Amino acid sequence: MPGTEPVLRVRDLHVSYGGALRALHGVSLDVPAGGVAAVLGGNGAGKSTLLRAISATLRLSGGAVDAGSVEFEGRRLDRLDSAAVVRAGVVQVPEGRQVFEHLTVAENLRAGAMVTPSRSRAAARERVHELFPVLRERAGQPAGLLSGGEQQMLAIGRALMARPRVLLMDEPSLGLAPRMVHRIGEIIQEINRQGTAVVLVEQNASLALRLSDVAYVLEVGRVTLSGPAAQIAATQDLSDRYLGGRSKAASALRRRGSEALIVQGLSVRFGGVAALSDVSLTVAAGTVHALIGPNGAGKSTCLNVLTGVYRAAQGSVRYQDTELTTLRPHRIARLGIGRTFQNLALSASSTVADNMLLGCHRLHRAGFVSAGLRLPAARREEAQARSRVERIAALLELDGVLRDPVGTLPYGVRKRVELARALCGEPSLLLLDEPVAGMTADESVRLAATIQRLRAELDLTILLVEHDMAFVMGMADEVTVLDFGRRIASGSPAQVQRDPEVIRAYLGEPAREESVP
């Protein structure tokens, strides 16, 4: 039975990345002595960040604890380095296993015992072998040749070699077959029965709640639900907050700021050709609104009107009570509207840093003369701009290529540079034109997670044009569909996917069988 006093306390924890992206907002939780605490939530909720903060590994990801505390048996862990945290008795099993593939199973286990006294290593190894007999059998085999489930066992075993009092487990069931997930659940229960407290981060809510004594649900870096695991499992709140329902926090986000962008009756003509005809849509503040349709539907034309590149023949575009259709592009940018382009609009011969500095231009107030004479105000603005570039680069994992010419970089990295440049202007409304076009599947997944974090933490409203439907349906709160310049559907992703007009636009009219005389 878990003790009544917590062995691990997290209090009012605030964490950010790159000094700009706030990932945790005042998170507090207690891990009961000898118990299991589950941390649930979707991608980008802050679960892994919480574990990194506890294990003092945040700096490896560019993160830092801004405020709050982490205490283990009354000792402050947030003031220690990661090695000292392990020596204190708190050890993490990282997401994705991360075993040393070229080392043998035995060598991986020895690596986990570096902080364990020599006299205790044999007993720790025997404990691991009792839990995972397959690791004894394959002691001399390279870890990279193990199955996914066996690698997860090795990752857990390696952590146990440090004889932890608290074991931090990050998505232990990720990517495993159902049968292996069940086995990993049994192992976690056995580890806990042997006296080790566990903090279990999982997206598999059913597994986590079955194994846990207490549970915490995170949404965009905040604890929105907590209590006994059995009680949470029985409530509708879990479904609303975690399994796909609309949470109170999400609803509040959608209410905040009401309507950020209102497009009414928009029409655009090129000569006698109507590129847009009477298009209307409303983008709520704090949401991701997708604008989709077949090639030539008018999506990029719509973005060009919103940014002042094209003039509207008819209609209105209002952003925060300002009419955009009469403004020049630079005036629209000053309102806080940023944009990426379908075809990369970067200077290939300039460095990443210089391209990003161009995005800071709308924030400059020093005039041409001041900048030319290098007066103090201009120098201060330049220093602030370079600092902003470094922060945004860290958020998008570009800090290692800031001095590289853009033309020398892979395509997927250049797409991130395009996004970074837009963010350097500190937009409140971000227009993304085909952000993952040409990217690999892995690059698309990474960018989707990044955009979701940026939306939540930088309080962005996003209008997204994209052909990758999996990407769109996984991110969008609302979808508007265009076909031949007209709006044919609007609603939630699920509603749009079922709409007959949308199916027709993408797949065409079903062929009719001709009657045979």
Secondary structure, DSSP 8 states (H G I E B T S, - for coil): ---SSEEEEEEEEEEEETTTEEEEEEEEEEEETT-EEEEE--TTSSHHHHHHHHHT-GGGGTEEEEEEEEEETTEESTTS-HHHHHHHTEEEE-TT----TTSBHHHHHHHHTTTS-HHHHHHHHHHHHHH-HHHHHTTTSBGGGS-HHHHHHHHHHHHHTT--SEEEEE-TTTT--HHHHHHHHHHHHHHHHTT-EEEEEES-HHHHHHH-SEEEEEETTEEEEEEEHHHHHTSHHHHHHTSSS--HHHHHHHHTTSEEEEEEEEEEEETTEEEEEEEEEEEETT-EEEEE-STTSSHHHHHHHHTTSS--SEEEEEETTEE-TTS-HHHHHHTTEEE--SS----TTSBHHHHHHHHTGGG--S-HHHHHTT-HHHHHHHHHHHHHHHHHHHHTT-GGGTTSBGGGS-HHHHHHHHHHHHHHT--SEEEEESTTTT--HHHHHHHHHHHHHHHHHTT-EEEEE-S-HHHHHHH-SEEEEEETTEEEEEE-HHHHHH-HHHHHHHH----------
